[in-house]
Amino acid sequence: RAKYLQSPYRWETGNFNKIMSEILIKDIEQKMINSINHLVDEFSTIRTGRANPSLVDKLNVEYYGTKTPLQQLATISVPDPKLLVIQPFDKTALEEIEKSVLNADIGLNPTNDGEVIRIPIPPLSEERRKELGKVASKSSEDAKVSIRSHRRFGIDEISKLKDENSADEIKRLESKVQELTDKYVNKIDELLLVKQNELLEV
């Protein structure tokens, strides 16, 4: 599955100190991007009232003695907004797939007709919406903590370059790190707002 953001890493030209400074900035940004992508993955597992393959595609299924991600064993389709259909490549895996969904404790009740597994998506109660909203908020706060820890790492690393760079260059690098911090903290707020709106949909 494609990630929300991709790496900006590329080699720069110029003097050695400039190259090292730019590599450091890109390393910091990549760490922040990883935090955003982790949040996107977490949000994808928070169930809304709509069918979404991400609710189940990472479930591990016992297959010939090996724990195997469901997405490697079956196709997962969404024929309508309230229904998931799992079509296994090997029908002998049907029962184990059904069992993995039941044991996942995600509030879904699969039915197995011997050919496919159908999973109706029940509507969320108001109480459950509030609970999931709190889960999403907590995940977003954790992501912000992660972004800020990468900022601290960046500032610490930049301070080690003071002997090889001018005060203006150090200030520029510190400003760049703060700019990246603001950018990705704002991105977290945007993602949280989208998730909260999804949870409000009936």
SELONU-625739 format. One record per residue (C-alpha): x, y, z. Coordinates in steps of 0.5 Angstrom, whole numbers, plus 500, padded with zeros to 3 digits. Layout:
! SELONU-625739
XYZ;...
! end
This chain:
! SELONU-625739
500500500;503507498;505511504;502518505;509521504;515519500;522521502;525527499;532525500;537526494;544528493;546536493;552539490;557544493;562544498;563539503;560542509;554544505;553537503;553535510;548540512;543539507;544531508;542532516;536537514;533531509;535526515;531530520;525531515;525523513;524522520;518526521;515523515;516516518;512519524;507522519;506515515;506511522;500516524;497514517;497507519;494508526;488512523;487507518;486501523;481506527;474503524;469508522;462507519;464505512;467499510;475500508;480494507;485497512;480494517;483487516;488487511;494487516;491481520;495475521;492469519;495462521;496459514;500452514;503453521;505460519;502467521;501470514;498477513;491477510;493481504;497476502;492470502;486474499;483480495;479484500;473488496;468493498;462492494;458497498;460502503;457497509;460491506;467488506;468481502;474477503;476472497;481467499;486465494;486458497;479456500;482452505;484458509;477460509;476458517;482461519;481468516;474468519;477466526;482471525;477477524;473474530;479474534;481481532;476484537;474490532;467489533;466485526;462479525;464475519;460470515;463464511;459461505;464456503;466461498;468468501;467471507;462477508;463482513;458487514;460494517;455496523;454503524;457506530;454508536;455515539;459513545;463509540;464515536;467519542;471513544;474513537;475520537;479520543;483514540;485518534;487525538;491521543;495518536;496525533;499527540;503522540;505523533;507531535;511528541;515524535;516530531;518535536;523529538;526529531;526537532;531536538;535531535;536536529;538542533;543538537;546536531;546543528;550545534;555540533;557544526;558551529;565550528;565549521;559554519;558561520;553564525;548565519;548558516;547555523;541560524;539558517;539551519;535552525;530556522;529550517;528545522;523549525;520550519;519543518;517542525;511547524;509543517;509536520;505538526;500542521;499536517;498532523;492537525;489536518;490528518;486528525;481533522;479528516;479522521;474526526;470528520;470520518;468518525;462523525;459520518;453516519;
! end
